[in-house]
Amino acid sequence: MPIHIHQLASDYILCYRFSGHITHADLEELRVAEEPFFDQLPPERCHSIIADLSDLHTLDATLFPPLQEMRLVCDTRVCVVVVVGANPYLRALAISLGLTSSQHGFLFRSTVEEALAVLGADVEV
């Protein structure tokens, strides 16, 4: 699957790594893969998310509607999303998603290490 999700640094920091060519089926698989992380989240907590787009070059425009429904975009249990390694097109797409669908902030950094520093995590990746 070209989208991988795993915990970093704590139970409340998730890293999504996007690579290759993303399809509608990949987004549905991601929805299933996210469930355990969000099901285990205490009601008073939220996830900080690192969205690593370093190995993703573009996304098909037809994916915009399902991208708007991704947990990292619209779930109220997300505190902040730090987008890493986005080229200008993907940065504009993330900004658009944040403006149209998001309940939380989107930040942009060049590396996962910089994203972790923003989130106050002291972890090697």
Disulfide bonds with the S-S distance in Angstrom:
Cys46-Cys79 1.59
